[in-house]
């Protein structure tokens, strides 16, 4: 599996927002949406604040591939399901990065419905 460069990790991990588009089965990209992204160690994670009903999240489940843009980085990615044992550390990453926002925005990102949609972004060659 391809890994992120330090430059990519820093740029995407430091960006407030990420544009994400899932790849459809016919090979076209869905319309991108803007979401939050967090970095934990050398990995990048996203969640759906609306849980599994969000269109962008449902789109990721069709092919598990897509494209992201953040911090000047454009990258094709694979969406990897995450072990639920990482919920706590990823919750902490969301709280730390987005603490300047009102809790009404952050709390839903660390709620069980959002946790269940956690995806790791793995770069594709």
N, C-alpha and C positions, 0 to 999 in steps of 0.2 A: 504494500500500500504506500502511496506517495504521502509525504509528510509536509507540513507547513514550514516555510522558512521563518526565521526569527523576524524578518521584516514584515512578512504577511501576518504573523501572529500579533505583532505589535500594532500594525495599522488597523487590522480588523478588530482586535481586542480593545483598542482604545476608542474606536468609533462609537458614537452614541447609538447609531442606528445602522441597520443592515438591510439591503434590498435583496429579497429572496424570490426566486422563481423556480417552480418545479418543472421537470421535464415530463411532457405528456408521452403516452405510449407511441404516438405517431412521430415523436422526435422534435416536436415544437415546444417552446417554452410557454408556460402560463404567464399571464401578466404579473410582473413583480409587485410585491407588497413590502412595506417597510415594517420591520420588527426590531426588537432588541436582541443583542448578542452579548454573550459573556465568554471570557477566557478563564479556564481553570488549568493551571500548569501549561502544557503545550497542546491543549485542545480547545476548540471553540464549540459553544453550545447555543442552541436556540430552543425556544418554547413557544407554544401558542397560548396567549393570554385567554383566548376563548375556548381552550380545550380542543378536543378532537373534532368539533364541529366546524372549525375555521377552514375556509376553502383552501388557503395556502397549505395548511397541514394535511388535509385530505389529499391534495395533489402530490405531496411528497411520498405518500404511501403507494402510489401507482407504480412508480419506477425506481424510487429511492435515489433519484438523480436530479440535479438541477444546476442552478447558477446563482452565485451571490456576488454582491458588490458592496464594499464598505472601505472607507479610509483610502480610497484610490486604488484598491485591489479589485480586479474582476477575475472570478475563478469558477470553473466548473467543479461541482462537488458531488459527493455521495452522502446521502442522509443515513446515518447509522443510529439504530435504536440504542438506548442507553440503559445500563443496569440501574435499577431503582435504588441500589445502594449508594449511588452518587447524588441522590436528591438533596441531601443536606449540604454537601460542599457546593453544589451548583446553586442552591438557594442562597447560600452565603455570598457567592459571587454576584448574584443579582442584587442582593441587599447592599453590598459594598459599592458596586459600580453605580447604581441608580438611587442611592440614598438621598440625593439632593431633590428627588421628586417626592411629591406627596405620597404617603403610604397607600392611598387609594389606587395608585398606579402600580406600586411595587407588590403589595400584598397579593393581588390576583396572580402574579407571576410565580409566587412560591406556594400557591394553593394546590391541593391534590389534582385538580383537573388539568392545570398547566404542567405540573410535574410529570403527569402520565404522557405528555407529548414531547418530552425532552429528546432532542436529536443532537448528535455530534456531527459536525461538518467535517468531512474528510476530503481533502483535495483530490481531484482526478487529474491524471497526466494530460 
